[in-house]
Amino acid sequence: MTHHRSVCPLDCPDACALRVTVEDERVTRVAGHPDHPVTQGAICHKVQRFPERTHAPERLLYPMRRVRPKGLDVQRATPDDFERISWKEALAEIAQRFRNIVAGHGAEAILPYSFYGNMGVLSAESMDRRFFNRLGACHLDRTICNSAATAGSAYTLGAPTGVDPEDSVHANLILVWGCNLVSTNMHQVMLANEARKRGATLVVIDVHRNRTARWGDRFYQVKPGSDAALALGMMHVLIRDDLVDHTFINQYALGYQELADHVQHYDPETTARLTGLTPTQVEELARLYGSADPALIRLGNGLQHHDNGGMIMRTITCLPALTGQWGKRGGGLIKGNGWYAQFNTHALQRPDLHPDPQGRRVNMNQLADALLNDAQPIQALFVYNSNPAQVAPDQTRLRQGLQRPDLFTVVHDLFLTDTCAFADIVLPATSHFENLDLYKSYWHLYVQLNEPVLPIQGECRSNPELFRSLAAEMGFDDACFKDTDEALIEQALNSGSPYLEGIDLALLRRDGWAKLKVPEGGLFPHHIPTPSGKFEFYSATMAARGLPPLPEHTPLAEPEGQYPLAFITPPNHRFLNSTCSNDDRMQRLEGERPTVQLHPQDAAAEGIAAGDLVVVFNDRGECELRADITDDVLPGTAVSLGLWWDDPQQGLSCVNHLTDTRLSDMGGGATFFSVRVGVRKNASKEPQVIQTD
């Protein structure tokens, strides 16, 4: 029995340090590393299941070629849909198909599709990017997650970053806004609980009463997409009641008077109508925030997944400057801190290899549109670190595109995901326990090294090794395709960033992790990288780009009259996007089947009882869910948690049949939460009472 350091690879802010037990070349236990300053020995239930996931009997261990028709109409993808082939055969077939496409359609007809199924820098954005750049492939805009928040917050702050979460123990008020911490950021819960022991109040703002809302001291439940209106209403009260920090504003902010005049329109009564709160609640929340010192906002990810998501982020990030919270230990705002880990992405990705850096681009949220584009049809799709046949919007149209007989699709993964049901070639991927990789967090401030603790399983290959092999098969003899994983890590760390000063591969091999050299208190307010050098309540840059220069509330695109319910699909407790949702134990803990939470008024209007199977629908598609009747949601709002893999035999289909390829107001982000639906009882199915916790 041996014990090893490792890092959780999941797309989660906590980026936990792990202590892994290995016996007879098998992982037998995964725990949080007790010495890591943030992890502190604690990890979530998902990661505790990594031994079973790593050694699952259904894990892919060798390359395969399709021998049965594509699709998810009858059943999930199974090994019987494929025949085993060698790596030599797989690489030769992919290379030849790519050469034929380049000759007949141009390299821009080949589209890579990836995101952060593995958050390792080498796994997600190194040799793969070099390969597709050298090939001259279509550029992919990877905007499905955080791009709206990045764009919106940068207009106010200059950089999409915040304060050290370890300082949150010093807050007297923590405002958790649109962030189900209990399910998605457990170590922020640990830090907030420590702050509460010291006297802090924990306030939660969200659209449904989730686990975090029940954990907090106070809960404010708002209509979906109304968060900017609430922030503006808070500003109205803060300015009216002189709860702002004039000294701080005069020194560090731009556009205060314009903002003060503007928010006169957002009185408590108006704000209440827009948000679903009462005027008294608007007043109470504003005074609570304005009188607390220090006050911290923990801003969540889902807020940006609205039509107005960028402006929501832009607006809320004005609040700490208005009350002078930046620079106070325990004050300010946290959305993300990945900006501080300024790796040398040019050296890693080599965009200079691409013959046309300004060439054709596809936004990953609009994959359905790209696959069904008759004028410029995508001829080949190469999927890794993602499961687009589950996570991408407008699944009905997307799957029509994936099923095109002329589309050549390759998937590199650990399991036969929903996307593999449409793959021509499936390639087996290593787990992170078999890889050397470099990790950062988009929340805490530690860079970590992951070293392999297992031999490579079966014939699996890591992402860097896969694309080295494919580059060789394509005849790419550029020296960069010979770089080892160690060389890639050294190149990433050699960026010249002051935040990475002194951090190198040798240090990380010795210690496992290193804290970024961020000044105490963070970037703000001593350096504000906006054009004016100040927090910008008024943004001339936005005005020049045709955007409202002041924070603003705008209605969502789909009118309320078309379908009666706003439909929200946030993460559930036991899956991470579509990762872990093929785990039978996790499914049982989630209740065997996905549900839709409906308010009693909305359920009664359709004759729906608890446990009924219902069809949730709009003009894009439909899915079948089980009804959970609860006042945890507001009237007119429906909530379904998590992404469950399709199972046609059980009637399970993806909620993303209902979402649209429409983009957010800023950053080209997804609009998963700006969806309206109807619901009807599925009369052909018998009801079954469900248990809720």
Summary of the structure (lengths in Angstrom):
residues: 693
radius of gyration: 24.8
end to end distance: 37.9
largest distance: 72.2
contacts: 2561
relative contact order: 0.17
helix: 36%
strand: 19%
